[in-house]
Amino acid sequence: MTATARPMPGTPPSIRQRMNAFGTEHRSITIIISMVIAGVLMYVLPYFPPLRLFQPQNVWVDGFANAGVFVLLALGLNVVVGMAGLLDLGYAAFFAIGAYTYAYGGSPFSGNQFPFLLMLVAGAVIAAVFGVLLGAPTLRLRGDYLAIVTLGFGEIVPIVFLNADRFTNGTNGIAGLYRPDLPLIGRFGGLEPWKYFVLMVAIVTLVMILMYRLQDSRIGRAWMAIREDELAAAANGINTVTTKLLAFALGATTAGFAGVFNASKIIVVTPDQFLFTVSFTILAMVVLGGMGNIWGVAVGAFVVYNIQAVLLKSLNTFFAGLAKNDLLSQIPVVNTLLNVLASIDFIQYQFLLYGVALVLMMLFRPEGLFPSQRRRRELHVAEELDPEAEARAIEAAAAPVTESDLASTPGADEDMGMAGLAVGFEDSRDGGAAEDEIGAPR
């Protein structure tokens, strides 16, 4: 394993080491400072190239606020998938529940106009209740079976909202939702994206502080133990029932936040906004960002959304603008290439390009862009122990096997048996380590 460099006794720590120590000891302050810096950069950078070449600054700010919705969804799904190891393919259902909660509490359709902050909390609580209702019947299921049940739940919820015309207005959905009205900011407007942007930065900051608190707490360590080995976790005294229910509930809570915010921003809620494509996209964001790493998941969701919703849809305009450039048009080869690229309808192929990017990412960096230390060690433990092991394994697999090779390896079965005993011994050692970390059996 790679060891972390530590200063020699008597040597003053470096600036990076002091910053890491401060970030570890004062996690909440670090998150607040980082989010303020990120918010300022996202507001200022669209004034300058290359972002200015794609779209105006106010459109970028509006897009960043929309990206924040998927950041919230990815953070919530990371609790279920990344921390607890429970595969959820119907996460968009909780997103829908939060959105329709706000539609019932702040629209002419229902005749109600409750305060936005109250509806924000109500949407999170109601989504958490449905998260518990989903988790309770599925406690005995694992792996693929759990994924199928959550997929069914994710398909049922939009169909219910679609067919309950009396309560949801069916296919047309609920439109004309009231916009938020906050004390310090005032009433939000459709032409003022910066208010939604500031509100989203505040919500994401609050959620990230909560996530780090949970990850470092006893319940966070219990989630990691269940993800590694549920039987070993139960043997070490962890109540797997309540622990998994908490994972479903807290993951749904974040989706409720996102649903309320998104509904108040686009002021219309329809069932086709919460199809399986949304659940798959959120899961891809978690995997690409780095499962288990909170900052990695947030950055991954932000990057993936902007690539899918902004970059791929703006490539036509971008290449058309470059083709009209006087300097580039004087180079024949470059001018021909730009004209060909400008003639391609990238909007039509955006999901094809997105799928190719997913395949390449899983082939060359399966742990994600910013993986957690534990996840990186799980996927690259062989390379860390023996950097040349992978190359030798590939050469051995490519070489043909002859009868002389089989005859020259007597006792192969006994060696496999001894290898199995060694693996079992290592598993028992890992179980003991989990016991020391989580707590003694009750």
ZALUMFI-973585 format. One record per residue (C-alpha): x, y, z; residue in one letter; residue number from 1. Coordinates in nm, 3 decimals. Each point is the difference from the previous one (the first is absolute). Layout:
N
       x       y       z type seq
       X       Y       Z    a NUM
...
This chain:
442
       x       y       z type seq
   0.000   0.000   0.000    m   1
   0.113   0.353  -0.057    t   2
   0.091   0.181   0.318    a   3
  -0.081   0.362   0.072    t   4
   0.307   0.219   0.042    a   5
   0.028   0.147   0.350    r   6
   0.237   0.271   0.118    p   7
   0.303  -0.108   0.200    m   8
  -0.006   0.078   0.373    p   9
   0.096   0.362   0.051    g  10
  -0.075   0.094  -0.361    t  11
  -0.280   0.260  -0.037    p  12
  -0.296  -0.124  -0.209    p  13
  -0.040   0.132  -0.352    s  14
  -0.280   0.233  -0.107    i  15
  -0.186  -0.287  -0.169    r  16
   0.022  -0.214   0.313    q  17
  -0.130   0.285   0.215    r  18
  -0.288   0.061  -0.242    m  19
  -0.090  -0.372   0.004    n  20
   0.010  -0.002   0.379    a  21
  -0.222   0.310   0.017    f  22
  -0.245  -0.151  -0.249    g  23
  -0.022  -0.321   0.202    t  24
  -0.050   0.175   0.334    e  25
  -0.236   0.271  -0.131    h  26
  -0.194  -0.183  -0.271    r  27
  -0.308   0.225   0.001    s  28
   0.201   0.322  -0.026    i  29
   0.203  -0.148  -0.285    t  30
  -0.318  -0.092  -0.190    i  31
  -0.146   0.349   0.046    i  32
   0.319   0.170  -0.119    i  33
   0.033  -0.236  -0.298    s  34
  -0.362   0.050  -0.107    m  35
   0.031   0.380   0.024    v  36
   0.310  -0.007  -0.219    i  37
  -0.167  -0.238  -0.248    a  38
  -0.314   0.217  -0.009    g  39
   0.200   0.316  -0.075    v  40
   0.197  -0.175  -0.274    l  41
  -0.314  -0.142  -0.163    m  42
  -0.154   0.348  -0.003    y  43
   0.310   0.178  -0.139    v  44
   0.157  -0.249  -0.245    l  45
  -0.287   0.011  -0.257    p  46
   0.099   0.360  -0.076    y  47
   0.328  -0.125  -0.153    f  48
   0.096  -0.244  -0.276    p  49
  -0.040  -0.288  -0.062    p  50
  -0.333  -0.011   0.190    l  51
  -0.114   0.325  -0.159    r  52
   0.031  -0.159  -0.345    l  53
  -0.274  -0.254   0.075    f  54
  -0.277   0.211   0.158    q  55
  -0.060   0.325   0.197    p  56
   0.086   0.038   0.366    q  57
  -0.356  -0.003   0.132    n  58
  -0.070  -0.323  -0.190    v  59
   0.308  -0.158   0.158    w  60
  -0.115   0.103   0.348    v  61
  -0.345  -0.144  -0.068    d  62
   0.165  -0.322  -0.120    g  63
   0.217  -0.017   0.312    f  64
  -0.314   0.024   0.213    a  65
  -0.151  -0.288  -0.199    n  66
   0.324  -0.197   0.043    a  67
  -0.036   0.049   0.376    g  68
  -0.321  -0.204  -0.013    v  69
   0.192  -0.299  -0.134    f  70
   0.279   0.061   0.251    v  71
  -0.257  -0.037   0.279    l  72
  -0.142  -0.315  -0.160    l  73
   0.347  -0.151  -0.041    a  74
   0.091   0.078   0.363    l  75
  -0.316  -0.173   0.119    g  76
   0.050  -0.306  -0.219    l  77
   0.361  -0.019   0.118    n  78
  -0.132  -0.070   0.351    v  79
  -0.193  -0.302  -0.125    v  80
   0.243  -0.132  -0.263    v  81
   0.340   0.136   0.100    g  82
  -0.017  -0.021   0.380    m  83
  -0.249  -0.278   0.072    a  84
   0.057  -0.204  -0.317    g  85
  -0.371  -0.032  -0.087    l  86
  -0.071   0.022  -0.374    l  87
  -0.297   0.233  -0.061    d  88
  -0.131   0.030  -0.358    l  89
  -0.318   0.190   0.086    g  90
   0.146   0.307   0.166    y  91
  -0.193   0.239  -0.228    a  92
  -0.318  -0.102   0.185    a  93
   0.107   0.197   0.310    f  94
   0.086   0.292  -0.227    f  95
  -0.358  -0.013  -0.129    a  96
  -0.147  -0.021   0.351    i  97
   0.186   0.315   0.107    g  98
  -0.112   0.187  -0.313    a  99
  -0.367  -0.094   0.036    y 100
   0.013   0.089   0.370    t 101
   0.089   0.356  -0.094    y 102
  -0.263  -0.003  -0.277    a 103
  -0.269  -0.085   0.259    y 104
   0.130   0.260   0.245    g 105
   0.054   0.296  -0.231    g 106
  -0.214   0.013  -0.313    s 107
  -0.343   0.122  -0.120    p 108
  -0.088  -0.364  -0.073    f 109
  -0.012  -0.080   0.372    s 110
  -0.092   0.347   0.122    g 111
   0.286  -0.004   0.253    n 112
   0.291   0.240   0.034    q 113
   0.223  -0.114   0.283    f 114
   0.344   0.161   0.060    p 115
   0.281  -0.140  -0.212    f 116
   0.225  -0.095   0.291    l 117
  -0.285  -0.190   0.163    l 118
  -0.065  -0.188  -0.323    m 119
   0.372  -0.072  -0.035    l 120
  -0.004  -0.179   0.335    v 121
  -0.337  -0.165  -0.073    a 122
   0.123  -0.136  -0.334    g 123
   0.307  -0.151   0.166    a 124
  -0.203  -0.157   0.282    v 125
  -0.266  -0.149  -0.228    i 126
   0.267  -0.140  -0.232    a 127
   0.175  -0.154   0.304    a 128
  -0.325  -0.167   0.104    v 129
  -0.037  -0.157  -0.343    f 130
   0.367  -0.102   0.019    g 131
  -0.078  -0.197   0.317    v 132
  -0.311  -0.149  -0.163    l 133
   0.216  -0.116  -0.291    l 134
   0.277  -0.131   0.222    g 135
  -0.216  -0.194   0.246    a 136
  -0.124  -0.272  -0.242    p 137
   0.342  -0.035  -0.166    t 138
   0.216  -0.061   0.308    l 139
   0.044  -0.370  -0.081    r 140
   0.103   0.071  -0.361    l 141
   0.352   0.059  -0.123    r 142
   0.182   0.073  -0.322    g 143
  -0.195  -0.053  -0.320    d 144
  -0.327  -0.076   0.179    y 145
   0.012   0.329   0.189    l 146
   0.078   0.183  -0.324    a 147
  -0.306  -0.154  -0.170    i 148
  -0.231   0.102   0.286    v 149
   0.128   0.359   0.004    t 150
  -0.032   0.011  -0.380    l 151
  -0.363  -0.105   0.033    g 152
  -0.062   0.268   0.263    f 153
   0.155   0.260  -0.228    g 154
  -0.233  -0.104  -0.282    e 155
  -0.312  -0.014   0.217    i 156
   0.022   0.354   0.142    v 157
  -0.009   0.192  -0.335    p 158
  -0.282  -0.228  -0.123    i 159
  -0.204   0.076   0.310    v 160
   0.049   0.374  -0.048    f 161
  -0.088  -0.040  -0.369    l 162
  -0.328  -0.183   0.057    n 163
  -0.125   0.182   0.309    a 164
  -0.158   0.279  -0.206    d 165
  -0.215   0.126   0.285    r 166
   0.299   0.062   0.228    f 167
   0.289   0.067  -0.241    t 168
  -0.166   0.130  -0.318    n 169
   0.134  -0.303  -0.185    g 170
   0.220   0.051  -0.304    t 171
  -0.026   0.380   0.011    n 172
   0.142   0.007   0.350    g 173
  -0.030   0.285   0.247    i 174
   0.109   0.335  -0.142    a 175
   0.015   0.357   0.124    g 176
   0.181  -0.082   0.324    l 177
   0.078   0.295   0.226    y 178
   0.361   0.115   0.002    r 179
   0.195   0.019   0.328    p 180
  -0.011   0.312   0.214    d 181
   0.283   0.013   0.253    l 182
   0.056   0.272   0.264    p 183
   0.343   0.130  -0.104    l 184
  -0.015  -0.072  -0.375    i 185
  -0.365   0.085  -0.069    g 186
  -0.230  -0.159  -0.258    r 187
   0.174  -0.199  -0.269    f 188
  -0.054   0.074  -0.367    g 189
   0.038  -0.199  -0.318    g 190
   0.251   0.254  -0.139    l 191
   0.214   0.006   0.314    e 192
   0.199  -0.326   0.001    p 193
   0.253   0.128   0.253    w 194
  -0.254  -0.034   0.283    k 195
  -0.056  -0.366  -0.077    y 196
   0.376  -0.040  -0.032    f 197
   0.067   0.147   0.345    v 198
  -0.276  -0.212   0.154    l 199
   0.138  -0.316  -0.163    m 200
   0.353   0.070   0.125    v 201
  -0.138   0.039   0.353    a 202
  -0.200  -0.326  -0.020    i 203
   0.294  -0.198  -0.142    v 204
   0.228   0.138   0.272    t 205
  -0.244  -0.106   0.272    l 206
  -0.043  -0.348  -0.150    v 207
   0.375  -0.054  -0.037    m 208
   0.060   0.093   0.363    i 209
  -0.269  -0.250   0.100    l 210
   0.153  -0.270  -0.222    m 211
   0.347   0.037   0.148    y 212
  -0.143  -0.005   0.350    r 213
  -0.181  -0.323  -0.083    l 214
   0.303  -0.157  -0.165    q 215
   0.221   0.065   0.305    d 216
  -0.265  -0.113   0.248    s 217
  -0.080  -0.345   0.137    r 218
  -0.282  -0.046  -0.251    i 219
   0.238   0.081  -0.287    g 220
   0.245  -0.268   0.116    r 221
  -0.292  -0.241   0.032    a 222
  -0.099   0.072  -0.362    w 223
   0.354  -0.076  -0.114    m 224
   0.000  -0.325   0.199    a 225
  -0.327  -0.110  -0.165    i 226
   0.139   0.090  -0.341    r 227
   0.308  -0.215   0.056    e 228
  -0.174  -0.303   0.155    d 229
  -0.353   0.010   0.139    e 230
   0.031  -0.333   0.184    l 231
   0.322   0.109   0.169    a 232
  -0.157   0.332   0.094    a 233
  -0.299  -0.176   0.160    a 234
   0.235  -0.233   0.185    a 235
   0.181   0.303   0.141    n 236
  -0.317   0.137   0.155    g 237
  -0.126   0.239  -0.269    i 238
  -0.377   0.019  -0.040    n 239
  -0.013  -0.040  -0.375    t 240
  -0.377   0.065  -0.016    v 241
   0.004   0.350   0.145    t 242
   0.332   0.083  -0.165    t 243
  -0.126  -0.078  -0.351    k 244
  -0.329   0.178   0.067    l 245
   0.194   0.310   0.103    l 246
   0.198  -0.019  -0.325    a 247
  -0.320  -0.009  -0.207    f 248
  -0.160   0.278   0.205    a 249
   0.297   0.239  -0.005    l 250
   0.063  -0.060  -0.369    g 251
  -0.365   0.077  -0.074    a 252
   0.020   0.315   0.213    t 253
   0.256   0.156  -0.232    t 254
  -0.213  -0.093  -0.302    a 255
  -0.292   0.177   0.168    g 256
   0.209   0.316   0.032    f 257
   0.087  -0.020  -0.370    a 258
  -0.361  -0.063  -0.101    g 259
  -0.134   0.302   0.188    v 260
   0.269   0.231  -0.136    f 261
  -0.040  -0.121  -0.359    n 262
  -0.378   0.033   0.012    a 263
   0.022   0.356   0.133    s 264
   0.246   0.092  -0.274    k 265
  -0.173  -0.139  -0.310    i 266
  -0.352   0.063   0.154    i 267
  -0.146  -0.310  -0.164    v 268
  -0.002  -0.367   0.105    v 269
  -0.086  -0.279  -0.243    t 270
   0.046  -0.380   0.029    p 271
   0.236  -0.020  -0.299    d 272
   0.265   0.191   0.196    q 273
   0.070  -0.301   0.223    f 274
   0.053  -0.296  -0.234    l 275
   0.265  -0.271   0.029    f 276
   0.243   0.212  -0.203    t 277
   0.033   0.233   0.299    v 278
   0.084  -0.285   0.237    s 279
   0.258  -0.140  -0.241    f 280
   0.160   0.342  -0.053    t 281
   0.032   0.056   0.374    i 282
   0.153  -0.344   0.050    l 283
   0.249   0.070  -0.281    a 284
   0.093   0.329   0.168    m 285
   0.072  -0.181   0.327    v 286
   0.211  -0.267  -0.169    v 287
   0.191   0.245  -0.220    l 288
   0.060   0.244   0.283    g 289
   0.128  -0.267   0.239    g 290
  -0.228  -0.207   0.223    m 291
   0.048   0.071   0.368    g 292
   0.181   0.332  -0.049    n 293
  -0.238   0.288   0.074    i 294
   0.198   0.270  -0.179    w 295
   0.066  -0.236  -0.291    g 296
  -0.369  -0.079  -0.044    v 297
  -0.092   0.371   0.011    a 298
   0.264   0.098  -0.256    v 299
  -0.085  -0.300  -0.219    g 300
  -0.368   0.089  -0.007    a 301
   0.080   0.364  -0.080    f 302
   0.237  -0.092  -0.284    v 303
  -0.223  -0.270  -0.151    v 304
  -0.307   0.226   0.000    y 305
   0.182   0.288  -0.168    n 306
   0.149  -0.232  -0.261    i 307
  -0.336  -0.158  -0.075    q 308
  -0.224   0.307   0.024    a 309
   0.232   0.281  -0.111    v 310
   0.312  -0.116  -0.183    l 311
  -0.153  -0.263  -0.230    l 312
  -0.292   0.229  -0.086    k 313
   0.228   0.296  -0.071    s 314
   0.262  -0.173  -0.215    l 315
  -0.183   0.092  -0.322    n 316
   0.003   0.369   0.087    t 317
   0.360  -0.022   0.121    f 318
   0.136  -0.163  -0.318    f 319
  -0.210   0.228  -0.221    a 320
   0.156   0.302   0.171    g 321
   0.351  -0.140  -0.047    l 322
  -0.071  -0.070  -0.368    a 323
  -0.083   0.369  -0.050    k 324
   0.325   0.111   0.162    n 325
   0.211   0.193  -0.253    d 326
   0.330  -0.140   0.124    l 327
  -0.106  -0.365   0.006    l 328
  -0.184   0.021  -0.331    s 329
   0.329   0.079  -0.176    q 330
   0.137  -0.346   0.083    i 331
  -0.160  -0.244  -0.250    p 332
   0.023  -0.317   0.207    v 333
  -0.128   0.164   0.319    v 334
  -0.276   0.181  -0.187    n 335
  -0.121  -0.325  -0.160    t 336
   0.008  -0.182   0.335    l 337
  -0.195   0.277   0.175    l 338
  -0.263   0.006  -0.274    n 339
  -0.047  -0.376   0.031    v 340
  -0.031   0.024   0.379    l 341
  -0.245   0.292  -0.029    a 342
  -0.223  -0.206  -0.230    s 343
  -0.034  -0.283   0.256    i 344
  -0.310   0.014   0.219    d 345
   0.160  -0.073   0.338    f 346
  -0.336   0.032   0.177    i 347
  -0.119  -0.307  -0.185    q 348
   0.308  -0.198   0.107    y 349
   0.036   0.132   0.355    q 350
  -0.106  -0.327   0.165    f 351
   0.229  -0.196  -0.233    l 352
   0.296   0.215   0.102    l 353
  -0.110  -0.022   0.363    y 354
  -0.009  -0.380  -0.021    g 355
   0.344  -0.016  -0.162    v 356
   0.138   0.217   0.279    a 357
  -0.150  -0.235   0.261    l 358
   0.154  -0.307  -0.165    v 359
   0.345   0.160  -0.026    l 360
  -0.021   0.119   0.359    m 361
  -0.082  -0.345   0.132    m 362
   0.282  -0.155  -0.203    l 363
   0.280   0.236   0.095    f 364
  -0.109   0.140   0.339    r 365
  -0.266  -0.224   0.158    p 366
   0.035   0.162   0.344    e 367
  -0.122   0.338  -0.134    g 368
   0.157   0.341  -0.038    l 369
   0.043   0.068   0.372    f 370
  -0.029  -0.333   0.183    p 371
   0.020  -0.048   0.373    s 372
   0.320  -0.147   0.139    q 373
  -0.175  -0.324   0.093    r 374
  -0.152  -0.039  -0.347    r 375
   0.336   0.063  -0.169    r 376
   0.169  -0.263   0.217    r 377
  -0.275  -0.254  -0.078    e 378
   0.045   0.035  -0.376    l 379
   0.379   0.035  -0.009    h 380
   0.122  -0.211   0.290    v 381
   0.180  -0.243  -0.234    a 382
   0.185   0.279  -0.179    e 383
   0.108   0.156   0.330    e 384
   0.131  -0.331   0.137    l 385
   0.169  -0.103  -0.325    d 386
   0.005   0.257  -0.285    p 387
   0.099  -0.269  -0.255    e 388
  -0.267  -0.253   0.105    a 389
  -0.256   0.121  -0.252    e 390
   0.245  -0.017  -0.292    a 391
   0.104  -0.355   0.092    r 392
  -0.366  -0.105   0.031    a 393
  -0.076   0.134  -0.346    i 394
   0.299  -0.180  -0.151    e 395
  -0.096  -0.325   0.174    a 396
  -0.358   0.026  -0.125    a 397
   0.115   0.061  -0.357    a 398
   0.243  -0.294  -0.003    a 399
  -0.145  -0.336  -0.124    p 400
  -0.030  -0.281   0.254    v 401
   0.157  -0.333  -0.101    t 402
  -0.020  -0.347   0.147    e 403
   0.358   0.030   0.123    s 404
  -0.098   0.311   0.198    d 405
  -0.281  -0.189   0.169    l 406
   0.227  -0.298   0.071    a 407
   0.272   0.220   0.144    s 408
  -0.226   0.144   0.270    t 409
  -0.070  -0.287   0.238    p 410
  -0.206   0.074   0.306    g 411
  -0.191   0.285  -0.163    a 412
  -0.317  -0.096   0.181    d 413
   0.180   0.003   0.334    e 414
   0.141   0.344  -0.081    d 415
  -0.348   0.130  -0.077    m 416
  -0.124  -0.139   0.328    g 417
   0.279   0.170   0.191    m 418
  -0.079   0.326  -0.185    a 419
  -0.363  -0.031   0.110    g 420
   0.109  -0.047   0.361    l 421
   0.222   0.306  -0.030    a 422
  -0.290   0.208  -0.135    v 423
  -0.222  -0.115   0.286    g 424
   0.272   0.093   0.249    f 425
   0.026   0.347  -0.154    e 426
  -0.380   0.040   0.018    d 427
   0.005  -0.090   0.369    s 428
   0.268   0.261   0.056    r 429
  -0.211   0.261  -0.182    d 430
  -0.299  -0.093   0.213    g 431
   0.206   0.055   0.314    g 432
   0.106   0.341  -0.126    a 433
  -0.363   0.090  -0.066    a 434
  -0.084  -0.107   0.358    e 435
   0.265   0.230   0.143    d 436
  -0.123   0.292  -0.214    e 437
  -0.375  -0.033   0.049    i 438
  -0.008  -0.132   0.354    g 439
  -0.010  -0.323   0.195    a 440
  -0.290  -0.242  -0.056    p 441
  -0.295   0.054   0.223    r 442
